[in-house]
Amino acid sequence: MEADRRIPTGSPGLDALLMGGVSTRSVTLVYGEPGSGKTTLALSAAAGLLRADHAARVAFIDSDGKFTPVRLTQMTGDEAALRRLTYTRPTTFEEQAEALDRLPGELQAGDLAVVDSVTGLYRVEAGDARRTFAENKELNRQLGLIKETALVAGAAILITGQVRSVIDSPVPAVEPVAQRLLRYWGDVVVRLGNTATQGVKQASVEKPTAMRGAARFTITERGMGEEERWR
């Protein structure tokens, strides 16, 4: 397997912005409102890697409970490829931490790990400062472990994030849950959104500055489909 590689997302326009796709030795954050294609993008990258490299492995931590083997089989076209997939379905934030603690032993150089979504089990309760501090501290630890795993293992790690409304915004807007932590640890940040055209989504690269731009894509049975790209 290649130690340094780019793993295509399946959208040529987005991959062009990402200089080839999701990079190894880095953490890519993909966030957006429900239905914007976060899980599909993650599955598309996983399927593409499993198809292209028969030695590669994928670790999928499904904290949102949206993964289906049938969907990934549709994308890979090869049920046997799932034998190289390690799947974990945590139901609590503590179980997610345990899955991430095991992650370094499940990855080699050039592999891919997906955490969908890293904030799905993260809970901060209004008015409970002690609980909020503890949850933020643990999320920071988990994100730090994700970053360390990417660097040490030489793997690509793609994390998805849920969003919340920006209360004081003059126009409707959303931001990632725990955005300061996610933006700090994410080497690449991609926002997904719906467009006025039914079935067409938009991906906007927000970080790093050199990659900034947007691409449109559709969701097909095989994953990501191409629309158009612009800067």
N, C-alpha and C positions, 0 to 999 in steps of 0.2 A: 504493500500500500504506500501511497505517496505521503510523505511527512507534511508537506505544505501543498495545499490544494484549495481550489474553490469548488464548492458544491452548488450546482445550478438549482435555482428555485423552480424552474419550469417556465418562467416568464422571461423571454429574451430581453424585453425592455428593462425589467428590474435587474436582471443579471448584468446588463450593460452598465447600469449605474453602480452596481456592486463590484464592478471589474471582474466579472466572471461568476459571481455567486457568493454563498455564505463561506467565509474564510475560516480555515483551521487556525488554532492558537488564538481564538478570539471569541467574544460573546456577542451575538446578534440579538437585539431586542426587537420583536415585532408586536405592535399594539394596535388596537382599534376597537370600534364598537362591535357588538354582536352581529354576526352575519357578514362581516367584512372580509372574511377569508383567511383568518389567522391559522386555524387548524389545517385548512387545505394547503396553505403554503408550506407548513411544517411537514405534512405528509408527502407533499410533492417533492420536497428536497430529500426526504428519507427514501422515497421510492426511486428517485433518480440515482442516488448513490448506490442503493442495493442492486439496481439494474446494471450500472456501469462498472462496478468493481465487485467481483464475486468473493473477494476476501474481506470486504468492508463490513462493519457492523454498525447497527443503530441501537441506541438506548433511548426508549421513549417513556418519559414519566408523565402519566396522564392524570394530572391533578384536577382537570375539568370534566373528566369522564366522557370525552367526545370521540375517543379513538374507536375505530371498528376495523377488525381484520379484513372484512370484505372490501372496505374502501381502499385499504392499502394494496390488497391483491389486485383490484381493478387497475390501480395506478402502475404497479410493477408488471402486471401480466404474468406473474410467476409466483404461485403459492409457496414454492420451496424457498423463495427469498426471505420469507418470514422466519425461517429458522435462524437467520442471522440478526433477528430483532430481539432485544431484551425489553420486556414490557412490565411496567410497574404502575399500579393504580392506587396511590395513597388516598386515604379518606380524611386524614387530619393533617394539620401543619407539622405535627411531630413525625408522622409517617413520611411526609415529604422530605423532612430533614434526614431521616434514616436512609431513604432512597438516594439522596444526594451524597451521603457519606459513603455509600457503596459504589458510586459512579466511577471513581478513579480506577477501580479494579475491573471495570467492564469495558474500558475504552483503550484503543491503541491509536497510534499516529494515523491521521486521515479518516478516523471514524467520525460519526455524528451523534450528538445527544440532543434530545428535544425535551424541554420542560413546558408543558402546555396545561395550565398557565401557572407561572411561578407565583402569582398572587391570588390564585383561585381559592386557596385554603387559608390565606392570610386574613386575619380579622382584627380590626381596631375598633374598640368600643368607645363611643363618645362619652366623655366625662370620666373615664377610667384611665387616669394618667399612668398609673403603675403598669396596667396591662398593655397600654399602648407602647410604653417604653420597652417592655419585654418583647413584644411582637416585632417592633422595629429593629431591635438588637438582633433577634434571631433571623429576621429576613436579611439583614446586612451580612450576618455570618454565612447564610446560605449562598448569597450572591458572591461573596468573597471566595467561597469554596468552588463555586461554578467557574469563576475566573481562573483560579489556581489550577483546576482540573484541565481547562482548555489549554493552558500554557504548558503544564507538565506532561500531559498525555499527548499533546500535539493534535488534539481533536477540535472539531467545530462544535460549538454549542449554541443552539437556537432556543431562546426563551420567548414565550408569548406573555402578554400582560393585559389585564382587564383595564377598563377605563371608568372614569367618573366625570360628572359634569363640572365645569369650572363655574363656581357660583357667582363670582363677581364679574364675569365676562360680559361686555356689552352686547355680544352676539353669542348664539349657542356654540359652545365649544366643549371639548373633552380633553382630558389629560390622563396619563397612565396612573393607576393606583400606585401609591408610594413612588411617585415619579422622580424625586430627588435621588433615591437609592438606585432605581433602575437606570436612570440616565447616567449616573456616575459609573456604574459597573459595566454598562453596555458599551462595547467598542463601536458598534454600529447600531443605529436606531432607525427603524422603519415604521412609519405609520400607515395603516390600511384604512380605507374608508369607502363608503358607497358613493355612487355618482347618480346624476339625474337620469342616466340611461339604465334601464333595467338589465340586470345581469352583468353590468360592467363595474369593476372595482378600480380603485386607485391606490397605488403604493407611492409614498413620498419618503425619500431618504432624508432624514434630518441631521444625522451625525454619521461620519465626520463631514466637515464643511466641503472637502474636496469631492465628495460623492453626491452632494445635494442635487436633487432633481426629482422628477415624478414620472411614473409610467402607469398606463392603464392595462388591465388584464381581465380576462373572463375566467370563470370556473367551469371546467369540463369534467367529463367522466374520468379522464386520465389525469386530472389535476388542474394546472394553471394553463390558460390559453392567452394568446397574445392579442393586444389591442393596439395601443400606440404609446409613444414616449415623447416627452418634451422637457425642456429645462426652463 
